[in-house]
Amino acid sequence: MSYQSMEEAQLRCKKDGIPFWKAVQIEDVNERGVTLENSWKQMTGMWQSMLENLDAYEENLVSQSGMVGKDGGQMDAYRENEKPLCGDFMAKVMANALKMGCNNACMKRIVAAPTAGACGVLPAVLVTYYREYQVPEETMIEALYVAAGLGQIIANRAYLAGASGGCQAEIGSGSGMAAGAICHVRGGNSEVIANACAMALKNLMGLVCDPVAGLVEVPCVKRNVGGAVNALAAADMALAGITSKIPIDQVIDAMKDVGDKMDVTLRETGIGGVAGTPAGQAVAEKLGM
């Protein structure tokens, strides 16, 4: 059975003297009845898909609704011609998050991490760093195990679907997964990984799921940017030695409690939030949604 808590996973790491990513891989092998080689091969396939899918972005392709599609190209052009406030690397992260969100809206192949609506957060953080700093591919695949392990714990204790717990369950979880994953890449141990994930989750706790016209486009695509930037901020804090005063397992439990209390109009129904604004309703009416 997969880990029910970060505490349980960390006890495994301490008992066997293994890093967090290896504890996740071993659990995957045991749960699915596959070999270590098969597990690694499958995770490598996920990584390769992220690389390929990011490169498959077409800046002139727009979604059927016409609401999104060109955003990634626009961010690239801004980065190349101006001086982004957040710096060159962060601008690349933002552009890549937009590209993956647009790919999803334009029906291209994506990796749900943890969901299709949050598909841009993890690759924006990991692929951008990989290409910017020429990190060994093996390290990035280990990072995906870290992300997967965190995602599994969140799924076991709370939610990953916006319809169940709001966008905090999608972009929030994706951001927490990315924060922990990039901490591994930077040499962080399981404590640093846990703190980064906890802080990322807290920063986005209460985020509602309010897709305009019920489409995973607005505000979803741009929220991938927020999730990616938040992940890097949380990771930097954790790597600096800053800790979450609330343990990650309790943060996840709090996230579930917030999701349970969230009104149904704020859980992927396309009724509340920005979907319920006059502009949002006008889009829905125009599209016949």
Backbone bond lengths (Angstrom), bond angles and torsions (degrees), N, CA, C in turn:
res aa  C-N    CA-C-N  psi(-1)  N-CA   C-N-CA  omega(-1)  CA-C   N-CA-C  phi
1 M - - - 1.468 - - 1.525 109.07 -
2 S 1.332 117.24 140.11 1.459 121.57 -179.30 1.525 110.20 -66.48
3 Y 1.323 115.95 162.28 1.462 121.37 -176.50 1.519 110.91 -63.22
4 Q 1.313 115.07 134.70 1.458 121.39 179.10 1.525 112.05 -92.45
5 S 1.313 116.46 -10.23 1.460 120.56 -179.96 1.521 109.88 -157.20
6 M 1.326 115.90 158.83 1.455 120.33 174.62 1.514 109.16 -68.94
7 E 1.317 117.05 -33.53 1.461 120.67 178.21 1.524 110.65 -59.02
8 E 1.328 116.16 -43.17 1.464 120.81 178.91 1.536 110.75 -63.05
9 A 1.313 116.39 -43.92 1.465 120.56 -179.79 1.529 110.94 -64.84
10 Q 1.320 117.06 -40.26 1.456 120.18 -179.23 1.526 111.83 -68.70
11 L 1.318 116.66 -33.11 1.462 120.13 175.33 1.520 110.27 -64.36
12 R 1.329 116.33 -38.28 1.466 121.20 176.43 1.532 110.49 -63.69
13 C 1.319 115.77 -42.70 1.464 120.43 179.35 1.530 110.62 -61.00
14 K 1.329 116.24 -44.58 1.455 121.23 -178.61 1.518 111.39 -68.67
15 K 1.326 116.99 -42.90 1.465 121.97 -177.80 1.525 111.55 -63.46
16 D 1.342 116.48 -43.84 1.466 120.62 -175.30 1.531 113.32 -97.30
17 G 1.336 116.76 -4.17 1.451 119.49 179.86 1.515 113.32 64.86
18 I 1.336 116.29 42.09 1.464 120.92 -177.25 1.527 110.03 -124.67
19 P 1.345 117.48 155.01 1.466 120.03 176.80 1.528 110.63 -73.05
20 F 1.320 115.89 164.70 1.457 121.39 -176.94 1.530 111.75 -58.22
21 W 1.322 117.26 -42.30 1.470 119.09 -176.66 1.522 110.92 -61.64
22 K 1.326 117.11 -38.26 1.468 120.43 -179.52 1.523 110.71 -69.24
23 A 1.318 117.10 -37.02 1.467 120.39 177.08 1.527 110.23 -61.66
24 V 1.321 116.75 -37.50 1.466 121.36 178.13 1.520 110.44 -68.78
25 Q 1.326 116.52 -43.64 1.464 119.82 179.99 1.529 111.33 -62.37
26 I 1.310 116.58 -43.99 1.469 120.49 179.88 1.526 110.73 -61.00
27 E 1.318 116.23 -40.68 1.466 120.12 179.31 1.528 110.67 -66.43
28 D 1.329 116.62 -37.35 1.464 120.94 176.58 1.518 110.30 -62.26
29 V 1.313 117.06 -44.49 1.466 122.70 178.88 1.529 110.60 -60.30
30 N 1.326 116.19 -46.19 1.463 120.47 -178.42 1.528 112.09 -68.06
31 E 1.329 116.27 -40.33 1.458 120.34 -176.05 1.523 111.83 -70.90
32 R 1.328 116.94 -40.56 1.470 120.32 -175.75 1.525 113.31 -96.25
33 G 1.335 116.91 -7.25 1.453 120.09 178.95 1.517 113.58 66.82
34 V 1.342 116.15 40.53 1.463 121.28 179.24 1.523 109.11 -117.72
35 T 1.322 116.51 173.58 1.460 121.00 178.17 1.523 110.14 -86.44
36 L 1.317 115.65 164.01 1.449 120.51 175.63 1.524 110.25 -59.86
37 E 1.327 115.88 -38.44 1.465 120.25 -179.96 1.522 111.31 -65.40
38 N 1.323 116.51 -39.91 1.461 120.42 -179.89 1.527 110.78 -67.27
39 S 1.330 115.52 -41.44 1.464 119.95 178.51 1.521 110.42 -61.70
40 W 1.319 116.74 -46.19 1.469 121.36 -179.82 1.525 111.09 -62.92
41 K 1.329 115.81 -40.65 1.466 120.29 179.93 1.521 111.18 -62.66
42 Q 1.324 116.28 -41.55 1.461 119.95 179.78 1.533 111.01 -66.52
43 M 1.315 117.20 -41.39 1.465 119.75 178.82 1.523 110.52 -67.93
44 T 1.314 116.73 -34.34 1.468 120.38 176.24 1.523 110.00 -62.99
45 G 1.326 116.04 -38.21 1.462 120.43 177.43 1.524 111.51 -62.17
46 M 1.329 116.20 -38.90 1.468 120.20 176.42 1.529 110.51 -62.21
47 W 1.317 115.60 -43.72 1.461 120.73 -179.38 1.528 110.82 -63.40
48 Q 1.327 115.76 -45.73 1.462 119.46 179.63 1.528 111.38 -61.99
49 S 1.324 116.31 -36.73 1.466 120.23 178.38 1.519 110.86 -64.15
50 M 1.321 116.70 -40.11 1.469 119.68 178.36 1.528 110.53 -61.33
51 L 1.334 116.28 -44.13 1.459 120.53 179.00 1.525 111.25 -61.84
52 E 1.323 115.43 -48.45 1.468 120.81 -177.31 1.517 111.80 -66.33
53 N 1.311 115.99 -40.70 1.462 119.46 -175.73 1.518 112.16 -70.48
54 L 1.316 116.86 -32.83 1.453 119.66 176.28 1.531 110.17 -66.72
55 D 1.318 115.55 -40.05 1.466 120.43 179.33 1.526 112.03 -70.68
56 A 1.324 116.61 -18.85 1.466 120.44 -178.16 1.524 113.26 -81.86
57 Y 1.317 117.21 -1.78 1.464 121.00 -179.99 1.529 111.17 -60.44
58 E 1.331 116.38 136.06 1.464 122.59 176.93 1.524 108.60 -120.28
59 E 1.324 116.91 114.10 1.456 119.98 -172.09 1.524 114.21 -68.15
60 N 1.331 118.45 -16.93 1.465 120.61 179.77 1.530 112.68 -97.90
61 L 1.333 115.88 0.24 1.459 120.09 179.55 1.519 109.75 -89.39
62 V 1.339 116.95 130.35 1.462 120.74 178.88 1.524 109.99 -119.92
63 S 1.311 115.84 158.03 1.462 120.55 179.25 1.527 109.97 -68.91
64 Q 1.306 115.83 165.58 1.465 120.47 -178.21 1.526 111.84 -60.64
65 S 1.312 116.96 -31.61 1.469 120.30 178.89 1.527 111.54 -75.16
66 G 1.320 116.45 -21.59 1.457 121.66 -176.86 1.522 113.72 84.86
67 M 1.328 117.37 1.76 1.471 119.99 -174.46 1.520 113.84 -79.38
68 V 1.324 118.27 -32.47 1.467 120.29 -176.96 1.524 110.51 -138.93
69 G 1.313 115.27 165.89 1.461 120.31 177.03 1.514 112.54 147.01
70 K 1.328 116.76 -43.99 1.459 120.97 -174.80 1.532 113.53 -91.07
71 D 1.325 116.08 -4.37 1.465 121.10 -172.02 1.524 113.61 -57.79
72 G 1.328 117.09 -42.91 1.460 120.07 -179.18 1.517 112.10 -62.29
73 G 1.330 116.48 -42.42 1.454 120.83 177.98 1.515 112.30 -65.16
74 Q 1.320 115.97 -37.20 1.461 120.06 178.18 1.524 111.26 -64.65
75 M 1.338 116.24 -38.92 1.456 119.96 179.27 1.521 110.68 -68.40
76 D 1.319 117.04 -38.00 1.466 121.08 176.23 1.531 110.80 -60.96
77 A 1.316 115.50 -45.95 1.471 120.25 -178.69 1.526 110.71 -62.74
78 Y 1.319 116.58 -41.08 1.468 120.83 178.35 1.528 110.44 -62.64
79 R 1.333 115.56 -44.48 1.470 119.55 -179.41 1.528 111.32 -62.73
80 E 1.303 116.77 -38.79 1.461 121.34 -177.00 1.527 113.17 -75.04
81 N 1.317 116.77 -28.67 1.467 120.30 -173.80 1.523 115.01 -107.34
82 E 1.322 117.24 -13.78 1.456 121.20 -178.64 1.533 110.13 -126.77
83 K 1.320 116.74 -175.29 1.453 121.74 174.50 1.530 108.04 -111.53
84 P 1.334 117.04 97.44 1.466 119.88 -177.77 1.524 111.96 -57.01
85 L 1.308 116.42 139.89 1.462 121.86 -179.87 1.521 111.62 -59.01
86 C 1.325 116.38 -34.21 1.466 121.03 -176.07 1.529 112.98 -90.09
87 G 1.324 117.70 -1.74 1.454 120.44 -179.20 1.518 112.64 94.26
88 D 1.327 115.80 165.96 1.468 121.74 -173.64 1.530 112.93 -65.37
89 F 1.330 117.07 -46.64 1.465 119.72 -177.71 1.520 111.20 -62.61
90 M 1.318 116.86 -46.66 1.466 119.54 -179.05 1.526 110.69 -65.02
91 A 1.337 117.08 -33.97 1.462 119.91 177.57 1.517 110.59 -64.98
92 K 1.331 117.01 -36.21 1.468 120.36 176.19 1.528 110.59 -66.33
93 V 1.322 116.06 -40.65 1.467 120.47 176.78 1.523 110.01 -59.68
94 M 1.313 116.78 -45.65 1.452 121.85 -179.45 1.535 111.04 -63.03
95 A 1.325 116.51 -43.76 1.460 120.61 179.30 1.524 110.87 -62.52
96 N 1.320 116.56 -42.46 1.466 119.76 -178.48 1.521 112.42 -69.28
97 A 1.326 116.69 -34.88 1.468 119.58 175.23 1.522 110.20 -63.26
98 L 1.325 116.88 -42.69 1.468 121.57 178.20 1.526 110.76 -63.38
99 K 1.318 115.93 -43.00 1.465 120.00 -178.33 1.527 111.61 -60.43
100 M 1.321 116.67 -44.64 1.461 119.26 -178.67 1.522 111.34 -69.03
101 G 1.331 117.06 -37.90 1.462 119.69 176.41 1.510 111.44 -64.24
102 C 1.326 116.16 -39.91 1.463 120.52 177.82 1.523 111.02 -67.86
103 N 1.331 116.75 -38.15 1.470 119.95 176.78 1.523 110.82 -58.24
104 N 1.324 115.84 -41.46 1.465 119.91 178.60 1.523 110.87 -62.94
105 A 1.330 116.30 -45.65 1.468 120.64 -179.32 1.525 111.77 -66.60
106 C 1.334 116.75 -27.46 1.466 121.18 -179.64 1.530 112.41 -94.14
107 M 1.316 115.99 15.75 1.461 123.32 174.27 1.528 114.19 64.89
108 K 1.331 116.38 29.58 1.456 119.70 173.35 1.521 109.28 -87.21
109 R 1.306 116.62 168.52 1.453 121.15 -179.34 1.522 109.68 -74.14
110 I 1.317 116.51 132.95 1.458 121.72 178.31 1.529 108.96 -137.49
111 V 1.329 115.51 168.25 1.460 120.90 174.07 1.521 107.39 -106.39
112 A 1.310 117.49 116.72 1.463 121.63 178.05 1.526 108.23 -69.87
113 A 1.328 116.43 114.13 1.455 119.90 -173.98 1.521 111.56 -142.38
114 P 1.319 120.35 78.63 1.460 125.04 6.62 1.537 113.82 -90.53
115 T 1.332 117.93 -12.58 1.458 121.66 -178.24 1.520 109.35 -131.34
116 A 1.328 116.52 168.90 1.465 120.30 177.82 1.523 110.77 -64.01
117 G 1.326 116.71 -38.72 1.453 120.44 -179.38 1.517 113.58 -65.31
118 A 1.336 116.46 -22.49 1.465 121.52 179.58 1.527 111.35 -110.81
119 C 1.327 116.43 24.84 1.472 121.08 -172.05 1.519 113.74 -68.95
120 G 1.334 118.68 -14.64 1.452 120.39 -175.18 1.508 115.65 -91.41
121 V 1.322 117.91 -18.09 1.466 120.77 -171.92 1.525 112.18 -67.75
122 L 1.314 116.86 -56.57 1.466 120.76 -175.31 1.531 112.65 -63.31
123 P 1.345 119.34 -49.98 1.466 118.18 178.47 1.524 113.27 -65.17
124 A 1.328 117.73 -32.62 1.466 119.30 178.50 1.516 110.70 -61.31
125 V 1.313 116.50 -40.53 1.462 120.81 179.77 1.523 111.36 -75.98
126 L 1.324 117.11 -51.49 1.462 120.45 -172.57 1.525 113.87 -76.67
127 V 1.324 117.43 -48.35 1.466 119.49 -177.69 1.526 110.90 -65.01
128 T 1.311 116.91 -41.30 1.464 119.76 179.49 1.527 110.62 -61.74
129 Y 1.322 116.53 -44.67 1.469 120.10 179.33 1.525 110.69 -64.81
130 Y 1.305 116.65 -42.49 1.467 122.71 179.98 1.528 110.95 -58.07
131 R 1.301 116.19 -45.97 1.459 120.23 -177.79 1.529 112.68 -77.33
132 E 1.299 116.37 -28.29 1.464 120.10 -179.07 1.529 111.64 -76.30
133 Y 1.327 116.53 -35.89 1.464 120.35 -171.99 1.529 114.06 -119.23
134 Q 1.322 118.53 9.23 1.470 123.61 175.75 1.535 112.57 50.22
135 V 1.308 115.47 49.77 1.462 121.56 178.17 1.532 109.15 -73.55
136 P 1.332 119.13 143.16 1.465 120.53 176.53 1.528 111.32 -56.35
137 E 1.316 116.55 138.94 1.459 120.50 -177.74 1.524 111.63 -59.75
138 E 1.313 116.87 -33.77 1.464 120.20 -179.65 1.533 111.08 -59.44
139 T 1.312 116.14 -37.29 1.466 120.30 179.18 1.525 110.66 -65.25
140 M 1.331 116.15 -38.18 1.455 119.82 -179.07 1.531 110.97 -69.32
141 I 1.315 116.61 -35.99 1.465 119.75 178.31 1.528 110.03 -68.88
142 E 1.333 116.44 -38.76 1.464 119.63 172.75 1.526 110.40 -57.91
143 A 1.331 115.86 -40.72 1.466 120.75 179.61 1.519 111.26 -62.40
144 L 1.330 117.23 -34.80 1.464 119.88 177.11 1.528 110.96 -66.10
145 Y 1.325 117.46 -34.87 1.469 120.00 174.74 1.531 110.03 -63.99
146 V 1.320 116.23 -40.16 1.469 119.96 176.95 1.524 109.86 -59.25
147 A 1.340 115.52 -48.49 1.467 120.19 179.74 1.521 111.01 -60.93
148 A 1.328 115.99 -43.11 1.466 120.30 -179.15 1.526 111.29 -63.92
149 G 1.320 116.24 -40.47 1.461 119.60 179.55 1.517 112.16 -64.68
150 L 1.320 116.04 -42.70 1.462 119.91 177.06 1.525 110.93 -64.05
151 G 1.321 116.13 -42.66 1.459 120.50 179.08 1.519 112.05 -61.76
152 Q 1.327 116.20 -38.93 1.468 120.23 179.38 1.521 111.32 -65.86
153 I 1.315 116.78 -40.68 1.467 119.96 178.67 1.527 110.39 -64.79
154 I 1.341 116.17 -42.66 1.465 119.72 177.35 1.521 110.32 -61.13
155 A 1.338 116.80 -43.52 1.466 121.23 -179.87 1.524 111.21 -62.91
156 N 1.325 116.63 -37.65 1.462 120.54 -178.79 1.525 112.76 -71.99
157 R 1.338 117.09 -29.39 1.457 120.44 -175.23 1.531 113.10 -103.99
158 A 1.347 116.46 -21.89 1.467 119.54 -176.44 1.525 110.09 -142.73
159 Y 1.340 116.85 -121.87 1.458 121.31 -175.03 1.535 111.03 -138.80
160 L 1.317 115.25 158.03 1.457 121.74 168.92 1.523 111.51 -120.65
161 A 1.318 117.54 -10.98 1.466 121.78 -176.86 1.521 111.72 -99.57
162 G 1.334 115.93 135.77 1.456 120.76 178.15 1.512 112.56 -62.60
163 A 1.325 116.85 -31.64 1.455 121.08 179.67 1.527 111.35 -67.59
164 S 1.327 116.87 -22.00 1.462 121.11 -179.51 1.524 112.58 -95.83
165 G 1.332 116.47 -41.81 1.456 118.48 -174.02 1.506 116.58 -135.07
166 G 1.337 117.66 16.08 1.458 120.35 -178.82 1.516 111.79 81.55
167 C 1.324 116.25 178.79 1.463 120.19 -176.71 1.519 112.33 -69.89
168 Q 1.313 118.17 -16.05 1.464 120.49 172.79 1.525 110.18 -58.76
169 A 1.330 116.12 -27.58 1.462 120.74 179.36 1.524 111.94 -79.60
170 E 1.324 117.23 -22.06 1.468 120.52 -178.79 1.528 111.01 -101.68
171 I 1.319 116.98 -74.47 1.463 119.80 178.16 1.527 110.37 -63.08
172 G 1.316 117.20 -39.49 1.465 119.97 178.74 1.515 111.80 -60.07
173 S 1.328 116.49 -49.24 1.462 120.41 179.50 1.525 110.85 -64.63
174 G 1.335 116.53 -43.28 1.460 119.93 178.50 1.516 111.67 -59.58
175 S 1.324 116.12 -39.11 1.459 121.04 178.99 1.523 111.05 -66.80
176 G 1.315 116.59 -42.68 1.464 119.97 177.65 1.516 112.01 -64.11
177 M 1.332 116.01 -40.94 1.458 120.78 177.73 1.527 111.03 -62.75
178 A 1.331 116.24 -43.46 1.466 120.77 -179.32 1.521 111.19 -67.37
179 A 1.327 116.60 -38.89 1.466 120.43 179.44 1.524 110.64 -61.24
180 G 1.317 116.39 -46.43 1.462 119.90 178.47 1.517 112.28 -65.60
181 A 1.328 115.86 -39.85 1.460 120.57 -177.87 1.520 112.11 -63.70
182 I 1.329 116.97 -44.99 1.466 119.61 -177.99 1.524 110.38 -71.44
183 C 1.320 118.07 -26.99 1.463 120.15 174.27 1.527 110.35 -64.18
184 H 1.328 116.73 -38.56 1.471 119.31 175.95 1.516 110.72 -61.60
185 V 1.326 116.04 -44.42 1.464 120.52 179.60 1.522 110.51 -57.87
186 R 1.317 116.75 -36.19 1.467 122.13 -178.35 1.539 112.57 -88.03
187 G 1.339 116.78 8.90 1.453 120.16 174.55 1.511 115.95 92.56
188 G 1.321 117.59 10.41 1.451 120.87 179.79 1.521 112.96 -72.40
189 N 1.329 117.24 144.37 1.467 120.67 177.22 1.524 110.47 -86.97
190 S 1.323 116.05 -173.06 1.470 119.55 -175.01 1.526 112.37 -63.75
191 E 1.334 117.66 -29.96 1.467 120.68 178.39 1.525 110.52 -68.92
192 V 1.313 116.50 -43.31 1.466 121.01 177.88 1.520 109.84 -64.30
193 I 1.318 116.72 -43.27 1.465 122.24 178.80 1.530 110.13 -58.87
194 A 1.328 116.29 -46.08 1.465 121.23 -179.06 1.523 111.32 -63.54
195 N 1.316 116.83 -43.12 1.466 120.66 -179.66 1.524 111.38 -64.89
196 A 1.325 116.37 -41.91 1.466 120.26 179.51 1.519 110.85 -62.33
197 C 1.322 115.94 -46.02 1.464 120.28 -179.91 1.525 110.70 -63.27
198 A 1.322 116.66 -44.10 1.469 120.96 -179.09 1.519 110.97 -60.88
199 M 1.334 117.29 -44.33 1.463 120.10 -178.93 1.525 111.40 -67.70
200 A 1.323 117.07 -38.20 1.457 120.04 177.82 1.524 111.25 -64.02
201 L 1.328 116.14 -41.77 1.467 120.54 178.65 1.526 111.19 -64.99
202 K 1.317 117.04 -42.19 1.469 120.42 -179.33 1.524 111.19 -63.49
203 N 1.337 116.02 -38.07 1.462 119.43 -178.09 1.524 112.70 -64.17
204 L 1.324 117.03 -26.71 1.465 120.88 -177.26 1.529 112.78 -112.27
205 M 1.317 116.87 9.00 1.464 119.50 179.75 1.529 110.64 -61.71
206 G 1.313 115.44 134.73 1.459 121.00 179.73 1.508 113.29 92.51
207 L 1.327 118.26 -3.32 1.465 121.33 179.81 1.528 110.02 -63.43
208 V 1.326 115.83 124.69 1.463 120.91 -175.64 1.527 111.49 -87.00
209 C 1.309 116.02 160.63 1.466 122.16 175.96 1.528 107.72 -107.14
210 D 1.330 116.07 107.55 1.469 120.57 -172.57 1.528 112.10 -136.70
211 P 1.335 117.32 62.22 1.468 120.83 -176.21 1.531 112.79 -67.20
212 V 1.313 115.71 125.81 1.457 120.95 178.73 1.527 109.69 -64.17
213 A 1.329 116.09 128.71 1.465 123.64 -178.26 1.526 111.97 60.59
214 G 1.332 117.10 17.15 1.459 121.05 178.85 1.513 113.81 74.31
215 L 1.333 117.44 9.05 1.465 121.39 -178.50 1.527 110.57 -96.55
216 V 1.325 116.56 145.24 1.469 120.71 -179.46 1.531 108.52 -83.81
217 E 1.340 114.55 65.88 1.464 120.44 -175.58 1.529 111.72 -134.73
218 V 1.318 116.76 -59.41 1.462 122.67 -179.66 1.527 108.44 -119.94
219 P 1.315 118.40 122.26 1.473 129.88 5.03 1.524 114.15 -93.43
220 C 1.308 116.53 13.23 1.469 122.70 -168.54 1.523 114.12 -56.87
221 V 1.340 117.46 -47.35 1.462 120.24 -175.78 1.527 110.83 -59.93
222 K 1.325 116.87 -47.10 1.466 120.06 -178.28 1.523 111.76 -71.89
223 R 1.318 117.54 -24.83 1.461 119.10 176.37 1.530 111.02 -67.60
224 N 1.318 117.95 -25.10 1.456 119.87 174.48 1.525 110.42 -61.44
225 V 1.320 116.15 -35.67 1.468 120.34 176.12 1.528 109.57 -63.47
226 G 1.321 116.22 -48.12 1.455 120.22 178.86 1.515 112.14 -58.22
227 G 1.326 116.12 -40.74 1.465 120.46 179.87 1.514 112.42 -65.94
228 A 1.340 116.51 -39.30 1.463 120.71 -179.18 1.522 111.34 -69.55
229 V 1.336 116.40 -45.09 1.467 120.63 179.36 1.529 110.00 -64.02
230 N 1.312 116.68 -41.99 1.462 121.45 177.86 1.524 111.01 -61.30
231 A 1.327 116.93 -39.67 1.463 120.84 179.92 1.521 111.13 -61.18
232 L 1.310 116.72 -43.40 1.460 120.68 -179.06 1.525 111.32 -69.13
233 A 1.319 117.09 -37.50 1.464 120.58 177.58 1.529 110.33 -64.69
234 A 1.332 116.74 -44.02 1.465 120.90 179.28 1.529 110.52 -65.57
235 A 1.325 116.48 -39.84 1.467 120.29 179.17 1.520 111.11 -63.94
236 D 1.327 116.62 -44.27 1.462 119.57 178.99 1.525 111.23 -61.42
237 M 1.318 117.21 -40.23 1.462 119.81 178.11 1.527 110.56 -62.77
238 A 1.327 116.38 -45.52 1.465 119.99 -178.86 1.526 111.44 -65.03
239 L 1.328 116.54 -41.16 1.466 120.80 179.08 1.526 111.56 -67.06
240 A 1.324 116.03 -24.32 1.470 121.11 177.24 1.528 111.55 -79.27
241 G 1.333 116.29 -6.14 1.458 120.49 -179.69 1.514 114.16 97.42
242 I 1.327 116.82 2.75 1.463 121.26 177.02 1.524 108.54 -75.72
243 T 1.319 116.77 135.01 1.460 120.68 -175.93 1.519 112.08 -115.13
244 S 1.311 114.63 156.95 1.463 120.55 173.23 1.520 107.96 -82.35
245 K 1.307 116.92 124.50 1.471 120.07 -178.45 1.533 111.28 -70.84
246 I 1.329 115.61 -19.07 1.464 120.13 175.50 1.527 107.49 -106.67
247 P 1.331 118.99 123.78 1.466 121.36 -179.11 1.530 111.53 -57.82
248 I 1.305 116.41 148.32 1.458 121.31 -174.14 1.524 113.11 -56.30
249 D 1.329 118.17 -40.65 1.468 119.57 -179.27 1.529 111.07 -62.39
250 Q 1.320 116.53 -37.35 1.462 119.96 177.94 1.526 111.45 -72.71
251 V 1.319 116.92 -32.19 1.464 120.45 175.27 1.527 109.61 -63.16
252 I 1.323 116.46 -44.57 1.466 120.57 179.18 1.523 110.65 -63.15
253 D 1.327 116.55 -41.15 1.469 119.97 177.67 1.525 110.97 -62.12
254 A 1.322 116.10 -39.40 1.468 120.19 178.03 1.525 110.34 -65.21
255 M 1.335 115.92 -38.46 1.460 120.42 177.68 1.531 110.75 -60.74
256 K 1.320 116.62 -40.67 1.461 120.29 177.38 1.521 111.13 -63.97
257 D 1.323 116.31 -42.56 1.459 120.71 179.62 1.527 110.65 -61.36
258 V 1.322 116.82 -42.71 1.465 121.05 178.29 1.523 110.02 -64.05
259 G 1.332 116.62 -43.06 1.461 120.18 179.32 1.520 112.62 -62.73
260 D 1.334 116.04 -38.63 1.466 120.49 178.81 1.526 111.56 -64.36
261 K 1.324 116.51 -31.60 1.454 120.86 -177.85 1.525 112.99 -88.32
262 M 1.319 116.46 -7.94 1.456 120.67 -177.07 1.527 110.69 -71.54
263 D 1.317 116.58 133.17 1.455 120.94 -179.74 1.518 110.44 -62.78
264 V 1.317 116.59 147.61 1.464 121.22 -177.05 1.521 112.06 -60.27
265 T 1.325 118.31 -27.40 1.465 120.68 179.29 1.519 112.09 -67.10
266 L 1.338 116.25 -14.36 1.460 121.52 -177.58 1.520 111.96 -108.32
267 R 1.334 115.69 17.50 1.456 120.00 -178.97 1.534 110.63 -127.52
268 E 1.305 115.69 71.63 1.470 124.40 170.55 1.530 114.62 66.87
269 T 1.311 117.81 19.26 1.467 120.18 -179.82 1.521 112.32 -89.47
270 G 1.331 116.63 -12.93 1.464 119.30 -177.83 1.514 112.95 71.02
271 I 1.343 117.03 25.21 1.461 121.66 -177.49 1.525 111.81 -108.41
272 G 1.339 116.49 -48.52 1.457 120.64 -175.69 1.514 113.42 -98.51
273 G 1.346 115.64 -170.09 1.453 120.55 179.43 1.514 112.40 59.74
274 V 1.330 117.40 -144.95 1.459 119.76 -179.33 1.526 111.96 -67.92
275 A 1.330 116.56 -21.47 1.470 119.60 176.94 1.523 110.89 -66.86
276 G 1.328 116.76 -25.45 1.453 121.02 -178.35 1.510 114.52 -91.48
277 T 1.309 117.76 -1.34 1.466 120.81 178.58 1.531 110.17 -71.73
278 P 1.334 118.11 161.44 1.466 120.17 176.71 1.533 112.74 -54.18
279 A 1.342 116.08 -42.10 1.463 119.28 179.31 1.520 111.42 -66.45
280 G 1.331 116.07 -40.47 1.457 119.94 178.55 1.515 112.37 -65.05
281 Q 1.327 116.42 -41.91 1.456 120.94 178.62 1.536 111.41 -66.87
282 A 1.333 116.42 -34.23 1.465 120.42 178.35 1.525 110.78 -64.90
283 V 1.321 116.14 -38.84 1.465 119.99 177.80 1.529 109.87 -65.09
284 A 1.314 116.43 -44.99 1.464 120.73 -179.84 1.527 111.10 -61.34
285 E 1.327 116.11 -41.98 1.471 120.08 179.00 1.521 111.29 -64.73
286 K 1.310 116.17 -42.97 1.459 121.45 -179.84 1.521 111.62 -61.51
287 L 1.343 115.46 -38.42 1.475 120.74 -178.65 1.522 112.09 -86.91
288 G 1.336 116.48 -3.98 1.448 120.07 -179.91 1.511 113.30 70.18
289 M 1.333 115.95 32.05 1.463 120.73 -176.73 1.533 109.93 -99.62
